[in-house]
Amino acid sequence: MLKCKDLVALSSDLLDGELTLKQRIAVRMHLAMCVHCRRFIRQLRVSQRVIRQLPDQQAPELDTLLRAMQAQQQRASEPDQSDSSK
């Protein structure tokens, strides 16, 4: 029989449908007897549904930051123009 910590370790695979038959049976038996783990799995499923409904977006500030870092690296690798005028 699974312990609560075993169920927590299997929870991601459970939600992803990646448990073996033996694991699924053990999880179902545990959930039938453990109200705390049933609540835990229910909360995970709700969280998973909410996350799936979020729009797929890349943070625009990340793109801006990457461009700024690339420009800074490019400027750092260029020879200093102020010394050549002397």
PyMOL Python script that loads the backbone (N, CA, C, O; Angstrom):
from pymol import cmd

cmd.read_pdbstr("""\
ATOM      1  N   MET A   1       0.843  -1.192   0.000  1.00  0.00           N
ATOM      2  CA  MET A   1       0.000   0.000   0.000  1.00  0.00           C
ATOM      3  C   MET A   1       0.883   1.249   0.000  1.00  0.00           C
ATOM      4  O   MET A   1       1.906   1.301   0.682  1.00  0.00           O
ATOM      5  N   LEU A   2       0.475   2.237  -0.766  1.00  0.00           N
ATOM      6  CA  LEU A   2       1.221   3.495  -0.847  1.00  0.00           C
ATOM      7  C   LEU A   2       1.074   4.310   0.425  1.00  0.00           C
ATOM      8  O   LEU A   2       0.045   4.279   1.101  1.00  0.00           O
ATOM      9  N   LYS A   3       2.129   5.031   0.724  1.00  0.00           N
ATOM     10  CA  LYS A   3       2.068   6.044   1.776  1.00  0.00           C
ATOM     11  C   LYS A   3       1.812   7.377   1.088  1.00  0.00           C
ATOM     12  O   LYS A   3       1.964   7.497  -0.127  1.00  0.00           O
ATOM     13  N   CYS A   4       1.424   8.372   1.868  1.00  0.00           N
ATOM     14  CA  CYS A   4       1.128   9.692   1.305  1.00  0.00           C
ATOM     15  C   CYS A   4       2.321  10.251   0.536  1.00  0.00           C
ATOM     16  O   CYS A   4       2.153  10.820  -0.542  1.00  0.00           O
ATOM     17  N   LYS A   5       3.520  10.091   1.081  1.00  0.00           N
ATOM     18  CA  LYS A   5       4.695  10.629   0.388  1.00  0.00           C
ATOM     19  C   LYS A   5       4.934   9.908  -0.940  1.00  0.00           C
ATOM     20  O   LYS A   5       5.457  10.505  -1.880  1.00  0.00           O
ATOM     21  N   ASP A   6       4.558   8.631  -1.024  1.00  0.00           N
ATOM     22  CA  ASP A   6       4.679   7.899  -2.287  1.00  0.00           C
ATOM     23  C   ASP A   6       3.697   8.448  -3.319  1.00  0.00           C
ATOM     24  O   ASP A   6       4.031   8.591  -4.495  1.00  0.00           O
ATOM     25  N   LEU A   7       2.485   8.751  -2.863  1.00  0.00           N
ATOM     26  CA  LEU A   7       1.488   9.311  -3.768  1.00  0.00           C
ATOM     27  C   LEU A   7       1.937  10.669  -4.289  1.00  0.00           C
ATOM     28  O   LEU A   7       1.777  10.965  -5.473  1.00  0.00           O
ATOM     29  N   VAL A   8       2.494  11.489  -3.418  1.00  0.00           N
ATOM     30  CA  VAL A   8       2.989  12.802  -3.846  1.00  0.00           C
ATOM     31  C   VAL A   8       4.064  12.625  -4.917  1.00  0.00           C
ATOM     32  O   VAL A   8       4.087  13.361  -5.904  1.00  0.00           O
ATOM     33  N   ALA A   9       4.947  11.654  -4.725  1.00  0.00           N
ATOM     34  CA  ALA A   9       6.014  11.411  -5.700  1.00  0.00           C
ATOM     35  C   ALA A   9       5.453  10.960  -7.053  1.00  0.00           C
ATOM     36  O   ALA A   9       6.059  11.222  -8.092  1.00  0.00           O
ATOM     37  N   LEU A  10       4.310  10.289  -7.044  1.00  0.00           N
ATOM     38  CA  LEU A  10       3.701   9.796  -8.283  1.00  0.00           C
ATOM     39  C   LEU A  10       2.685  10.771  -8.875  1.00  0.00           C
ATOM     40  O   LEU A  10       2.159  10.527  -9.961  1.00  0.00           O
ATOM     41  N   SER A  11       2.406  11.856  -8.186  1.00  0.00           N
ATOM     42  CA  SER A  11       1.297  12.732  -8.576  1.00  0.00           C
ATOM     43  C   SER A  11       1.466  13.325  -9.979  1.00  0.00           C
ATOM     44  O   SER A  11       0.489  13.421 -10.722  1.00  0.00           O
ATOM     45  N   SER A  12       2.658  13.714 -10.347  1.00  0.00           N
ATOM     46  CA  SER A  12       2.873  14.284 -11.678  1.00  0.00           C
ATOM     47  C   SER A  12       2.601  13.246 -12.764  1.00  0.00           C
ATOM     48  O   SER A  12       1.932  13.535 -13.755  1.00  0.00           O
ATOM     49  N   ASP A  13       3.119  12.050 -12.572  1.00  0.00           N
ATOM     50  CA  ASP A  13       2.868  10.974 -13.537  1.00  0.00           C
ATOM     51  C   ASP A  13       1.388  10.609 -13.578  1.00  0.00           C
ATOM     52  O   ASP A  13       0.864  10.265 -14.638  1.00  0.00           O
ATOM     53  N   LEU A  14       0.714  10.680 -12.437  1.00  0.00           N
ATOM     54  CA  LEU A  14      -0.723  10.414 -12.391  1.00  0.00           C
ATOM     55  C   LEU A  14      -1.474  11.409 -13.266  1.00  0.00           C
ATOM     56  O   LEU A  14      -2.300  11.020 -14.092  1.00  0.00           O
ATOM     57  N   LEU A  15      -1.186  12.690 -13.083  1.00  0.00           N
ATOM     58  CA  LEU A  15      -1.876  13.722 -13.862  1.00  0.00           C
ATOM     59  C   LEU A  15      -1.549  13.632 -15.347  1.00  0.00           C
ATOM     60  O   LEU A  15      -2.383  13.960 -16.190  1.00  0.00           O
ATOM     61  N   ASP A  16      -0.344  13.190 -15.664  1.00  0.00           N
ATOM     62  CA  ASP A  16       0.075  13.072 -17.064  1.00  0.00           C
ATOM     63  C   ASP A  16      -0.359  11.748 -17.696  1.00  0.00           C
ATOM     64  O   ASP A  16      -0.126  11.524 -18.884  1.00  0.00           O
ATOM     65  N   GLY A  17      -0.992  10.868 -16.905  1.00  0.00           N
ATOM     66  CA  GLY A  17      -1.436   9.577 -17.421  1.00  0.00           C
ATOM     67  C   GLY A  17      -0.299   8.629 -17.728  1.00  0.00           C
ATOM     68  O   GLY A  17      -0.395   7.819 -18.650  1.00  0.00           O
ATOM     69  N   GLU A  18       0.781   8.721 -16.963  1.00  0.00           N
ATOM     70  CA  GLU A  18       1.975   7.927 -17.250  1.00  0.00           C
ATOM     71  C   GLU A  18       2.258   6.847 -16.204  1.00  0.00           C
ATOM     72  O   GLU A  18       3.385   6.358 -16.119  1.00  0.00           O
ATOM     73  N   LEU A  19       1.257   6.469 -15.408  1.00  0.00           N
ATOM     74  CA  LEU A  19       1.457   5.421 -14.407  1.00  0.00           C
ATOM     75  C   LEU A  19       1.253   4.046 -15.034  1.00  0.00           C
ATOM     76  O   LEU A  19       0.476   3.881 -15.975  1.00  0.00           O
ATOM     77  N   THR A  20       1.957   3.079 -14.499  1.00  0.00           N
ATOM     78  CA  THR A  20       1.719   1.696 -14.906  1.00  0.00           C
ATOM     79  C   THR A  20       0.390   1.247 -14.303  1.00  0.00           C
ATOM     80  O   THR A  20      -0.156   1.917 -13.426  1.00  0.00           O
ATOM     81  N   LEU A  21      -0.119   0.132 -14.765  1.00  0.00           N
ATOM     82  CA  LEU A  21      -1.373  -0.401 -14.229  1.00  0.00           C
ATOM     83  C   LEU A  21      -1.240  -0.648 -12.726  1.00  0.00           C
ATOM     84  O   LEU A  21      -2.137  -0.308 -11.955  1.00  0.00           O
ATOM     85  N   LYS A  22      -0.136  -1.230 -12.323  1.00  0.00           N
ATOM     86  CA  LYS A  22       0.093  -1.519 -10.905  1.00  0.00           C
ATOM     87  C   LYS A  22       0.100  -0.225 -10.083  1.00  0.00           C
ATOM     88  O   LYS A  22      -0.480  -0.170  -8.999  1.00  0.00           O
ATOM     89  N   GLN A  23       0.754   0.802 -10.599  1.00  0.00           N
ATOM     90  CA  GLN A  23       0.792   2.086  -9.893  1.00  0.00           C
ATOM     91  C   GLN A  23      -0.592   2.722  -9.826  1.00  0.00           C
ATOM     92  O   GLN A  23      -0.973   3.274  -8.793  1.00  0.00           O
ATOM     93  N   ARG A  24      -1.353   2.647 -10.932  1.00  0.00           N
ATOM     94  CA  ARG A  24      -2.709   3.223 -10.938  1.00  0.00           C
ATOM     95  C   ARG A  24      -3.594   2.556  -9.898  1.00  0.00           C
ATOM     96  O   ARG A  24      -4.354   3.229  -9.200  1.00  0.00           O
ATOM     97  N   ILE A  25      -3.501   1.250  -9.792  1.00  0.00           N
ATOM     98  CA  ILE A  25      -4.302   0.521  -8.805  1.00  0.00           C
ATOM     99  C   ILE A  25      -3.904   0.942  -7.399  1.00  0.00           C
ATOM    100  O   ILE A  25      -4.767   1.193  -6.558  1.00  0.00           O
ATOM    101  N   ALA A  26      -2.601   1.021  -7.140  1.00  0.00           N
ATOM    102  CA  ALA A  26      -2.129   1.426  -5.812  1.00  0.00           C
ATOM    103  C   ALA A  26      -2.574   2.847  -5.477  1.00  0.00           C
ATOM    104  O   ALA A  26      -2.970   3.127  -4.346  1.00  0.00           O
ATOM    105  N   VAL A  27      -2.509   3.740  -6.461  1.00  0.00           N
ATOM    106  CA  VAL A  27      -2.934   5.126  -6.244  1.00  0.00           C
ATOM    107  C   VAL A  27      -4.426   5.172  -5.950  1.00  0.00           C
ATOM    108  O   VAL A  27      -4.852   5.859  -5.021  1.00  0.00           O
ATOM    109  N   ARG A  28      -5.223   4.454  -6.726  1.00  0.00           N
ATOM    110  CA  ARG A  28      -6.678   4.451  -6.502  1.00  0.00           C
ATOM    111  C   ARG A  28      -7.028   3.913  -5.122  1.00  0.00           C
ATOM    112  O   ARG A  28      -7.910   4.445  -4.449  1.00  0.00           O
ATOM    113  N   MET A  29      -6.341   2.863  -4.704  1.00  0.00           N
ATOM    114  CA  MET A  29      -6.597   2.303  -3.369  1.00  0.00           C
ATOM    115  C   MET A  29      -6.260   3.328  -2.293  1.00  0.00           C
ATOM    116  O   MET A  29      -7.015   3.505  -1.337  1.00  0.00           O
ATOM    117  N   HIS A  30      -5.141   3.991  -2.451  1.00  0.00           N
ATOM    118  CA  HIS A  30      -4.738   4.989  -1.460  1.00  0.00           C
ATOM    119  C   HIS A  30      -5.736   6.145  -1.436  1.00  0.00           C
ATOM    120  O   HIS A  30      -6.151   6.586  -0.365  1.00  0.00           O
ATOM    121  N   LEU A  31      -6.120   6.632  -2.609  1.00  0.00           N
ATOM    122  CA  LEU A  31      -7.057   7.753  -2.668  1.00  0.00           C
ATOM    123  C   LEU A  31      -8.421   7.386  -2.096  1.00  0.00           C
ATOM    124  O   LEU A  31      -9.120   8.247  -1.560  1.00  0.00           O
ATOM    125  N   ALA A  32      -8.803   6.123  -2.204  1.00  0.00           N
ATOM    126  CA  ALA A  32     -10.082   5.683  -1.640  1.00  0.00           C
ATOM    127  C   ALA A  32     -10.092   5.802  -0.121  1.00  0.00           C
ATOM    128  O   ALA A  32     -11.151   5.953   0.489  1.00  0.00           O
ATOM    129  N   MET A  33      -8.916   5.735   0.484  1.00  0.00           N
ATOM    130  CA  MET A  33      -8.841   5.754   1.951  1.00  0.00           C
ATOM    131  C   MET A  33      -8.290   7.040   2.540  1.00  0.00           C
ATOM    132  O   MET A  33      -8.403   7.250   3.748  1.00  0.00           O
ATOM    133  N   CYS A  34      -7.702   7.905   1.734  1.00  0.00           N
ATOM    134  CA  CYS A  34      -7.002   9.071   2.289  1.00  0.00           C
ATOM    135  C   CYS A  34      -7.620  10.373   1.774  1.00  0.00           C
ATOM    136  O   CYS A  34      -7.413  10.761   0.624  1.00  0.00           O
ATOM    137  N   VAL A  35      -8.367  11.025   2.628  1.00  0.00           N
ATOM    138  CA  VAL A  35      -9.035  12.270   2.260  1.00  0.00           C
ATOM    139  C   VAL A  35      -8.022  13.373   1.954  1.00  0.00           C
ATOM    140  O   VAL A  35      -8.270  14.214   1.089  1.00  0.00           O
ATOM    141  N   HIS A  36      -6.907  13.378   2.640  1.00  0.00           N
ATOM    142  CA  HIS A  36      -5.893  14.417   2.428  1.00  0.00           C
ATOM    143  C   HIS A  36      -5.280  14.314   1.030  1.00  0.00           C
ATOM    144  O   HIS A  36      -5.088  15.324   0.352  1.00  0.00           O
ATOM    145  N   CYS A  37      -4.981  13.109   0.615  1.00  0.00           N
ATOM    146  CA  CYS A  37      -4.401  12.929  -0.720  1.00  0.00           C
ATOM    147  C   CYS A  37      -5.441  13.167  -1.810  1.00  0.00           C
ATOM    148  O   CYS A  37      -5.108  13.674  -2.881  1.00  0.00           O
ATOM    149  N   ARG A  38      -6.707  12.804  -1.548  1.00  0.00           N
ATOM    150  CA  ARG A  38      -7.758  13.124  -2.522  1.00  0.00           C
ATOM    151  C   ARG A  38      -7.840  14.625  -2.720  1.00  0.00           C
ATOM    152  O   ARG A  38      -7.957  15.098  -3.851  1.00  0.00           O
ATOM    153  N   ARG A  39      -7.781  15.378  -1.629  1.00  0.00           N
ATOM    154  CA  ARG A  39      -7.818  16.839  -1.710  1.00  0.00           C
ATOM    155  C   ARG A  39      -6.591  17.360  -2.459  1.00  0.00           C
ATOM    156  O   ARG A  39      -6.705  18.263  -3.287  1.00  0.00           O
ATOM    157  N   PHE A  40      -5.424  16.793  -2.169  1.00  0.00           N
ATOM    158  CA  PHE A  40      -4.182  17.197  -2.829  1.00  0.00           C
ATOM    159  C   PHE A  40      -4.279  16.996  -4.345  1.00  0.00           C
ATOM    160  O   PHE A  40      -3.951  17.899  -5.114  1.00  0.00           O
ATOM    161  N   ILE A  41      -4.725  15.819  -4.769  1.00  0.00           N
ATOM    162  CA  ILE A  41      -4.835  15.521  -6.199  1.00  0.00           C
ATOM    163  C   ILE A  41      -5.890  16.408  -6.848  1.00  0.00           C
ATOM    164  O   ILE A  41      -5.697  16.879  -7.968  1.00  0.00           O
ATOM    165  N   ARG A  42      -6.996  16.639  -6.161  1.00  0.00           N
ATOM    166  CA  ARG A  42      -8.033  17.525  -6.699  1.00  0.00           C
ATOM    167  C   ARG A  42      -7.478  18.932  -6.911  1.00  0.00           C
ATOM    168  O   ARG A  42      -7.751  19.559  -7.935  1.00  0.00           O
ATOM    169  N   GLN A  43      -6.702  19.429  -5.951  1.00  0.00           N
ATOM    170  CA  GLN A  43      -6.098  20.759  -6.089  1.00  0.00           C
ATOM    171  C   GLN A  43      -5.092  20.799  -7.236  1.00  0.00           C
ATOM    172  O   GLN A  43      -5.023  21.788  -7.965  1.00  0.00           O
ATOM    173  N   LEU A  44      -4.321  19.743  -7.399  1.00  0.00           N
ATOM    174  CA  LEU A  44      -3.378  19.678  -8.523  1.00  0.00           C
ATOM    175  C   LEU A  44      -4.114  19.718  -9.857  1.00  0.00           C
ATOM    176  O   LEU A  44      -3.683  20.397 -10.789  1.00  0.00           O
ATOM    177  N   ARG A  45      -5.222  18.990  -9.947  1.00  0.00           N
ATOM    178  CA  ARG A  45      -5.992  18.971 -11.197  1.00  0.00           C
ATOM    179  C   ARG A  45      -6.574  20.343 -11.512  1.00  0.00           C
ATOM    180  O   ARG A  45      -6.576  20.773 -12.666  1.00  0.00           O
ATOM    181  N   VAL A  46      -7.066  21.026 -10.491  1.00  0.00           N
ATOM    182  CA  VAL A  46      -7.591  22.378 -10.694  1.00  0.00           C
ATOM    183  C   VAL A  46      -6.468  23.297 -11.167  1.00  0.00           C
ATOM    184  O   VAL A  46      -6.651  24.072 -12.106  1.00  0.00           O
ATOM    185  N   SER A  47      -5.311  23.211 -10.522  1.00  0.00           N
ATOM    186  CA  SER A  47      -4.162  24.036 -10.922  1.00  0.00           C
ATOM    187  C   SER A  47      -3.757  23.744 -12.359  1.00  0.00           C
ATOM    188  O   SER A  47      -3.459  24.660 -13.125  1.00  0.00           O
ATOM    189  N   GLN A  48      -3.747  22.481 -12.718  1.00  0.00           N
ATOM    190  CA  GLN A  48      -3.379  22.080 -14.077  1.00  0.00           C
ATOM    191  C   GLN A  48      -4.351  22.674 -15.099  1.00  0.00           C
ATOM    192  O   GLN A  48      -3.928  23.167 -16.144  1.00  0.00           O
ATOM    193  N   ARG A  49      -5.653  22.628 -14.800  1.00  0.00           N
ATOM    194  CA  ARG A  49      -6.648  23.202 -15.719  1.00  0.00           C
ATOM    195  C   ARG A  49      -6.462  24.707 -15.864  1.00  0.00           C
ATOM    196  O   ARG A  49      -6.541  25.241 -16.971  1.00  0.00           O
ATOM    197  N   VAL A  50      -6.216  25.388 -14.755  1.00  0.00           N
ATOM    198  CA  VAL A  50      -6.023  26.842 -14.797  1.00  0.00           C
ATOM    199  C   VAL A  50      -4.795  27.187 -15.626  1.00  0.00           C
ATOM    200  O   VAL A  50      -4.838  28.099 -16.452  1.00  0.00           O
ATOM    201  N   ILE A  51      -3.709  26.468 -15.412  1.00  0.00           N
ATOM    202  CA  ILE A  51      -2.471  26.733 -16.148  1.00  0.00           C
ATOM    203  C   ILE A  51      -2.667  26.490 -17.641  1.00  0.00           C
ATOM    204  O   ILE A  51      -2.151  27.246 -18.464  1.00  0.00           O
ATOM    205  N   ARG A  52      -3.401  25.450 -17.994  1.00  0.00           N
ATOM    206  CA  ARG A  52      -3.638  25.162 -19.419  1.00  0.00           C
ATOM    207  C   ARG A  52      -4.464  26.246 -20.093  1.00  0.00           C
ATOM    208  O   ARG A  52      -4.372  26.430 -21.306  1.00  0.00           O
ATOM    209  N   GLN A  53      -5.268  26.962 -19.323  1.00  0.00           N
ATOM    210  CA  GLN A  53      -6.108  28.018 -19.892  1.00  0.00           C
ATOM    211  C   GLN A  53      -5.357  29.333 -20.067  1.00  0.00           C
ATOM    212  O   GLN A  53      -5.848  30.240 -20.739  1.00  0.00           O
ATOM    213  N   LEU A  54      -4.186  29.445 -19.476  1.00  0.00           N
ATOM    214  CA  LEU A  54      -3.412  30.673 -19.618  1.00  0.00           C
ATOM    215  C   LEU A  54      -2.912  30.811 -21.051  1.00  0.00           C
ATOM    216  O   LEU A  54      -2.575  29.811 -21.684  1.00  0.00           O
ATOM    217  N   PRO A  55      -2.859  32.028 -21.569  1.00  0.00           N
ATOM    218  CA  PRO A  55      -2.345  32.209 -22.932  1.00  0.00           C
ATOM    219  C   PRO A  55      -0.846  31.935 -22.988  1.00  0.00           C
ATOM    220  O   PRO A  55      -0.108  32.216 -22.044  1.00  0.00           O
ATOM    221  N   ASP A  56      -0.419  31.381 -24.117  1.00  0.00           N
ATOM    222  CA  ASP A  56       1.006  31.141 -24.329  1.00  0.00           C
ATOM    223  C   ASP A  56       1.651  32.451 -24.752  1.00  0.00           C
ATOM    224  O   ASP A  56       1.390  32.954 -25.845  1.00  0.00           O
ATOM    225  N   GLN A  57       2.476  32.991 -23.902  1.00  0.00           N
ATOM    226  CA  GLN A  57       3.156  34.244 -24.205  1.00  0.00           C
ATOM    227  C   GLN A  57       4.569  34.195 -23.651  1.00  0.00           C
ATOM    228  O   GLN A  57       4.816  33.664 -22.569  1.00  0.00           O
ATOM    229  N   GLN A  58       5.484  34.758 -24.413  1.00  0.00           N
ATOM    230  CA  GLN A  58       6.829  34.960 -23.901  1.00  0.00           C
ATOM    231  C   GLN A  58       6.861  36.357 -23.314  1.00  0.00           C
ATOM    232  O   GLN A  58       6.339  37.303 -23.904  1.00  0.00           O
ATOM    233  N   ALA A  59       7.458  36.476 -22.184  1.00  0.00           N
ATOM    234  CA  ALA A  59       7.515  37.777 -21.522  1.00  0.00           C
ATOM    235  C   ALA A  59       8.267  38.763 -22.403  1.00  0.00           C
ATOM    236  O   ALA A  59       9.429  38.521 -22.731  1.00  0.00           O
ATOM    237  N   PRO A  60       7.638  39.872 -22.797  1.00  0.00           N
ATOM    238  CA  PRO A  60       8.316  40.830 -23.678  1.00  0.00           C
ATOM    239  C   PRO A  60       9.549  41.432 -23.030  1.00  0.00           C
ATOM    240  O   PRO A  60      10.503  41.778 -23.727  1.00  0.00           O
ATOM    241  N   GLU A  61       9.550  41.564 -21.724  1.00  0.00           N
ATOM    242  CA  GLU A  61      10.721  42.144 -21.076  1.00  0.00           C
ATOM    243  C   GLU A  61      11.950  41.246 -21.232  1.00  0.00           C
ATOM    244  O   GLU A  61      13.077  41.740 -21.209  1.00  0.00           O
ATOM    245  N   LEU A  62      11.753  39.953 -21.389  1.00  0.00           N
ATOM    246  CA  LEU A  62      12.878  39.049 -21.604  1.00  0.00           C
ATOM    247  C   LEU A  62      13.532  39.327 -22.957  1.00  0.00           C
ATOM    248  O   LEU A  62      14.757  39.377 -23.058  1.00  0.00           O
ATOM    249  N   ASP A  63      12.718  39.508 -23.991  1.00  0.00           N
ATOM    250  CA  ASP A  63      13.268  39.837 -25.316  1.00  0.00           C
ATOM    251  C   ASP A  63      14.057  41.145 -25.270  1.00  0.00           C
ATOM    252  O   ASP A  63      15.151  41.235 -25.826  1.00  0.00           O
ATOM    253  N   THR A  64      13.508  42.137 -24.617  1.00  0.00           N
ATOM    254  CA  THR A  64      14.175  43.438 -24.505  1.00  0.00           C
ATOM    255  C   THR A  64      15.497  43.295 -23.766  1.00  0.00           C
ATOM    256  O   THR A  64      16.509  43.866 -24.174  1.00  0.00           O
ATOM    257  N   LEU A  65      15.486  42.537 -22.687  1.00  0.00           N
ATOM    258  CA  LEU A  65      16.702  42.323 -21.904  1.00  0.00           C
ATOM    259  C   LEU A  65      17.768  41.605 -22.726  1.00  0.00           C
ATOM    260  O   LEU A  65      18.940  41.978 -22.683  1.00  0.00           O
ATOM    261  N   LEU A  66      17.371  40.586 -23.468  1.00  0.00           N
ATOM    262  CA  LEU A  66      18.338  39.847 -24.288  1.00  0.00           C
ATOM    263  C   LEU A  66      18.953  40.729 -25.366  1.00  0.00           C
ATOM    264  O   LEU A  66      20.158  40.664 -25.606  1.00  0.00           O
ATOM    265  N   ARG A  67      18.129  41.561 -26.024  1.00  0.00           N
ATOM    266  CA  ARG A  67      18.662  42.468 -27.042  1.00  0.00           C
ATOM    267  C   ARG A  67      19.637  43.465 -26.430  1.00  0.00           C
ATOM    268  O   ARG A  67      20.674  43.762 -27.023  1.00  0.00           O
ATOM    269  N   ALA A  68      19.316  43.980 -25.256  1.00  0.00           N
ATOM    270  CA  ALA A  68      20.201  44.938 -24.594  1.00  0.00           C
ATOM    271  C   ALA A  68      21.527  44.283 -24.224  1.00  0.00           C
ATOM    272  O   ALA A  68      22.583  44.899 -24.366  1.00  0.00           O
ATOM    273  N   MET A  69      21.482  43.046 -23.754  1.00  0.00           N
ATOM    274  CA  MET A  69      22.716  42.339 -23.393  1.00  0.00           C
ATOM    275  C   MET A  69      23.569  42.073 -24.631  1.00  0.00           C
ATOM    276  O   MET A  69      24.792  42.198 -24.578  1.00  0.00           O
ATOM    277  N   GLN A  70      22.932  41.707 -25.742  1.00  0.00           N
ATOM    278  CA  GLN A  70      23.674  41.464 -26.978  1.00  0.00           C
ATOM    279  C   GLN A  70      24.329  42.745 -27.476  1.00  0.00           C
ATOM    280  O   GLN A  70      25.476  42.723 -27.922  1.00  0.00           O
ATOM    281  N   ALA A  71      23.612  43.855 -27.403  1.00  0.00           N
ATOM    282  CA  ALA A  71      24.175  45.140 -27.835  1.00  0.00           C
ATOM    283  C   ALA A  71      25.347  45.531 -26.952  1.00  0.00           C
ATOM    284  O   ALA A  71      26.351  46.046 -27.445  1.00  0.00           O
ATOM    285  N   GLN A  72      25.231  45.294 -25.660  1.00  0.00           N
ATOM    286  CA  GLN A  72      26.312  45.630 -24.728  1.00  0.00           C
ATOM    287  C   GLN A  72      27.546  44.771 -25.013  1.00  0.00           C
ATOM    288  O   GLN A  72      28.671  45.272 -24.990  1.00  0.00           O
ATOM    289  N   GLN A  73      27.341  43.498 -25.277  1.00  0.00           N
ATOM    290  CA  GLN A  73      28.468  42.621 -25.594  1.00  0.00           C
ATOM    291  C   GLN A  73      29.135  43.051 -26.894  1.00  0.00           C
ATOM    292  O   GLN A  73      30.360  43.016 -27.008  1.00  0.00           O
ATOM    293  N   GLN A  74      28.338  43.451 -27.864  1.00  0.00           N
ATOM    294  CA  GLN A  74      28.892  43.893 -29.142  1.00  0.00           C
ATOM    295  C   GLN A  74      29.717  45.164 -28.954  1.00  0.00           C
ATOM    296  O   GLN A  74      30.812  45.279 -29.505  1.00  0.00           O
ATOM    297  N   ARG A  75      29.201  46.115 -28.182  1.00  0.00           N
ATOM    298  CA  ARG A  75      29.950  47.350 -27.923  1.00  0.00           C
ATOM    299  C   ARG A  75      31.241  47.057 -27.172  1.00  0.00           C
ATOM    300  O   ARG A  75      32.263  47.690 -27.439  1.00  0.00           O
ATOM    301  N   ALA A  76      31.218  46.123 -26.253  1.00  0.00           N
ATOM    302  CA  ALA A  76      32.407  45.791 -25.467  1.00  0.00           C
ATOM    303  C   ALA A  76      33.485  45.136 -26.325  1.00  0.00           C
ATOM    304  O   ALA A  76      34.674  45.259 -26.031  1.00  0.00           O
ATOM    305  N   SER A  77      33.075  44.441 -27.382  1.00  0.00           N
ATOM    306  CA  SER A  77      34.059  43.759 -28.225  1.00  0.00           C
ATOM    307  C   SER A  77      34.624  44.659 -29.322  1.00  0.00           C
ATOM    308  O   SER A  77      35.607  44.293 -29.966  1.00  0.00           O
ATOM    309  N   GLU A  78      34.027  45.818 -29.546  1.00  0.00           N
ATOM    310  CA  GLU A  78      34.527  46.749 -30.563  1.00  0.00           C
ATOM    311  C   GLU A  78      35.686  47.562 -29.998  1.00  0.00           C
ATOM    312  O   GLU A  78      35.689  47.887 -28.810  1.00  0.00           O
ATOM    313  N   PRO A  79      36.684  47.899 -30.846  1.00  0.00           N
ATOM    314  CA  PRO A  79      37.803  48.729 -30.362  1.00  0.00           C
ATOM    315  C   PRO A  79      37.299  50.116 -29.970  1.00  0.00           C
ATOM    316  O   PRO A  79      36.328  50.619 -30.535  1.00  0.00           O
ATOM    317  N   ASP A  80      37.962  50.715 -29.011  1.00  0.00           N
ATOM    318  CA  ASP A  80      37.592  52.046 -28.518  1.00  0.00           C
ATOM    319  C   ASP A  80      37.935  53.083 -29.579  1.00  0.00           C
ATOM    320  O   ASP A  80      39.106  53.236 -29.925  1.00  0.00           O
ATOM    321  N   GLN A  81      36.954  53.793 -30.099  1.00  0.00           N
ATOM    322  CA  GLN A  81      37.130  54.778 -31.172  1.00  0.00           C
ATOM    323  C   GLN A  81      37.775  56.068 -30.666  1.00  0.00           C
ATOM    324  O   GLN A  81      38.385  56.784 -31.461  1.00  0.00           O
ATOM    325  N   SER A  82      37.666  56.388 -29.390  1.00  0.00           N
ATOM    326  CA  SER A  82      38.184  57.665 -28.880  1.00  0.00           C
ATOM    327  C   SER A  82      39.709  57.705 -28.857  1.00  0.00           C
ATOM    328  O   SER A  82      40.284  58.788 -28.967  1.00  0.00           O
ATOM    329  N   ASP A  83      40.388  56.556 -28.717  1.00  0.00           N
ATOM    330  CA  ASP A  83      41.850  56.525 -28.682  1.00  0.00           C
ATOM    331  C   ASP A  83      42.460  56.722 -30.068  1.00  0.00           C
ATOM    332  O   ASP A  83      43.584  57.217 -30.154  1.00  0.00           O
ATOM    333  N   SER A  84      41.791  56.368 -31.136  1.00  0.00           N
ATOM    334  CA  SER A  84      42.365  56.451 -32.479  1.00  0.00           C
ATOM    335  C   SER A  84      42.407  57.880 -33.012  1.00  0.00           C
ATOM    336  O   SER A  84      43.112  58.134 -33.988  1.00  0.00           O
ATOM    337  N   SER A  85      41.689  58.813 -32.416  1.00  0.00           N
ATOM    338  CA  SER A  85      41.690  60.191 -32.903  1.00  0.00           C
ATOM    339  C   SER A  85      42.850  60.999 -32.352  1.00  0.00           C
ATOM    340  O   SER A  85      43.046  62.131 -32.792  1.00  0.00           O
ATOM    341  N   LYS A  86      43.619  60.487 -31.425  1.00  0.00           N
ATOM    342  CA  LYS A  86      44.750  61.219 -30.823  1.00  0.00           C
ATOM    343  C   LYS A  86      46.014  61.066 -31.598  1.00  0.00           C
ATOM    344  O   LYS A  86      47.044  61.622 -31.215  1.00  0.00           O
TER     345      LYS A  86
END
""", "prot")
cmd.dss("prot")
cmd.show_as("cartoon", "prot")
cmd.util.cbc("prot")
cmd.orient("prot")
